[in-house]
Amino acid sequence: MRADARERRNAIVDAARAVFTERGHDAPLDAVAELAKVGIATLYRNFPTREDLVTAVAVATLTDVREAADIALTAMSTDPTNAWHTLVDRLVELRLGALIPALVERSFTELAPEVLAVREVTKSKMTATIGAAQSAGLVRADLQPLEFVMALAKLTRPQIELSDEAMPNLVPRLVAVFMAGLRPDGTDLPV
């Protein structure tokens, strides 16, 4: 693929991620094309169906999660606390809570094969990173990778507008409370 074609394709995926985050899976693809600064024909040449575009966004998002975990895992050997907090900040920044419902319409088991493959690699990297954080004494021993990511997704779901107005720092505060609860000195998790 030529460099300019790759850039256009990446711009479409980035725009789709932003539009799906703000407006959901059913957002008009015209909005994606407009944000990507391409024509609708260019969008459809790259992604013939909405499902193709959703798959590309899911793969890109999981790749970003994996890369963040990889960076954190590497940094765990020198500065585990900073590595852990940087990972959490990056996952919050990805706004998984807004994106997951847009990318998973039916079930986590009915994902495209490309998504399933990237998900497995990402899960493995997150497992290793959480294991390193556990070894460093940063998080409780019973924390599971999927529950960690899904909890962050819940915390970063879009809030009603009034809650943002009344308490603009609600998400960072809830994430801080969640992170405090992950420390190994906390009480046992309910079964």
N, C-alpha and C positions, 0 to 999 in steps of 0.2 A: 504494500500500500504506500502510495506517495505521502510525503510529509504533510502536504497541505490537505490531502484527503483525510489523513489520520487526525489532524488538528480539527477539521470540521466535524468528524465523527465524535471526537472527545468533547467538543463544544456542545454537540447535541446531547450527549449523555449527561454532561454537567448541567445543562439547562433543564433536561428532563428531571434530574434529581431535585433541582430547586423547585420546579413547578409541581412535581408530585408531592414534595414535602409541604408546600403551601396549600395545594388544592386537591390532593388525593389522586388516586389511580385514574379516575375518569376525567381528569383535566383535559381540555381540548389540546390536541397536538399542534394546532396553530400557535398556541401560547408557547409551546416548547420551541418551535421553529423561530418564532419572533425573538425569544430570549437568546437563542443560539445565533441569531443574525444569519439565518439561512432560509431559503424558500422551503415551502412544504414539500415540493418535489424532491429536494435534496434530502430532507428528513426521510421520506419514504424510500428513496434509493438506498439509504444506509440501513433503514429499519422498515422492511415492508409491512410489518404488522405492529400493533401496539404491544403485543406480547414480546416481540423481538426487542423492542425498546425497553420494556420493563425488565427483561432478562439482562440486558446490557447494564442497566442501572443497578440491578441487584448484584451482578458480578463486580462492578466498580465499587460499590459500597462495601461488600465483603472483602474485597482486595484492600480497601482503605483500612478496614478493621484489622486485617492481617498485618499490614505494614505497620500500623500503630503498635500492635502487639510485638512485632519483630523488633522495632526500635526500642520498646520498653524492655524486652527480654535482654537485648544486648547491653542496655544501660544499667540493668539490675546489678551487674557485677561491680560497678563503681559507685553508683548512687541510687540504691533501690527506692528510697522514699520519693525522690524527684521523678524517677522513672515511672513509678506507680501513679503518682498524681498527674504526670504528663499524659499517660495513657488514658486515665479517666477523663481528663479535660478534652482530649481528642475525640473520645467516644461520645461525649456530650455534644461537642461541636458538630458531629455528624448528624445529630437530630434523629437518631434511630427510631425514637418513639413516633415521629411523624412519618417516617419513611417506611417502616415495616408494614403497617396496614396497607400502604399503597402498593407494595411489592408482593405481598402474600395475600392474594384474594381469598383463597380457599383453605389451604393446609400447607404446613411446612413439609409434608411428604410428597406433595404434588408439584414440586419445583422442577424447573428445566434441568436437564443433566449437567449443563455447564455451571449452573448455580449450585447444585448439589456437590459437584467436584470442588469448587472454590470454598464452599461452606465447610467441607471436611478438612481442608488445609488450614482454614481460618480457625476452626475449632481446635485443631491440634496445637496451633501456635498460641491461642488463648489459654489452653490447658497448661502449656509449658510456662507461660508468663505468670499465670495465677499460682502455679506451683513455686515459681521463684519468689513471688511476693509472700507466699506462705512460709517458705524457708527463711526469708528475711524477717519474719515476724510482723509483717505489715497487715496481713489479713488472716482471718480465722481458718482453721484447717478444714472445716466442713463446707467451705464455699465451692460451689460448682460453677464452671465456666458459663454454661447456658443460663443459669439463674442470675449470674452477675450481669451478663449482657442484657437479658430480658428486664431485669430490674432497672438498669439505666434507661432502657427503652421506655419503660413505664414512666419514669421520672421526667423524661424529655418529651412526652406526648404534648401536643399543642394544648395550651390552657385557654379557657374562655377569656375573651379580651378584658373583661372586668378584673379578672385576677391579675393579669399583667399590669393593669393600671393601679390596682390597690397595693400590689406587692411585686414590684418589677424584678426583684432578685429572688423570686420564689424557687425557680429551678436550681440555681447555684446553692441556695440554702438547703433544699431537699437533698441534693447530691451530697453536700457536706454531712448532713445527718446520716444518710445512708452509709457514707464512707466511715463515719465514726462507729456505726453499728457493725462494720466488717472487721474491726480490729479484733485480734485474738483474745482480748480480755473480756469480750462480751459474753452474754448469757447464751445458753444452747438455743439452737433454732428449733421451732416447733416442728413436729414430725408430720 
